[in-house]
Amino acid sequence: MLQHSRASSGQKEPTDINALADEYLRLSYHGMRAKDKNFNATLETNFDDSIGKINIILNTLEECC
């Protein structure tokens, strides 16, 4: 998460999209728990390991989420 919070050069960088999606999912879950202590959910993921790293502009992805 720290990597894509830094200033971007606008160049695409190889990124593990599965790890990034998992991180956003868990941060969202903890954000909901912080707002509502009674909130609870079971997180089940099934990421495609064959995807590998893809080239994305990280700050662009962060801005849309």
C-alpha positions, -999 to +999 in steps of 0.1 A: +000+000+000+028+024+008+043+018-026+013+032-045+007+061-020+039+077-032+041+101-061+039+083-095+059+090-125+029+081-146+047+050-159+033+015-157+048-007-130+046-045-127+022-051-098+008-082-082-029-075-088-040-103-065-020-090-036-033-055-042-069-066-044-065-087-012-050-057+006-079-034-005-104-060+006-089-064+040-085-026+045-122-022+035-132-048+060-112-031+088-126+002+078-161-011+082-152-027+116-139+007+128-172+023+119-194-004+133-181-028+160-210-052+153-201-056+116-187-090+108-180-108+076-162-139+063-138-130+036-133-158+010-110-152-019-102-172-050-075-153-068-061-165-101-024-172-094-016-176-131-022-139-137+012-130-122+022-093-123+005-069-146+016-034-157-005-007-142-002+030-132-007+026-094-019+061-086-045+059-113-059+027-097-058+043-062-078+073-074-106+052-088-111+033-056 
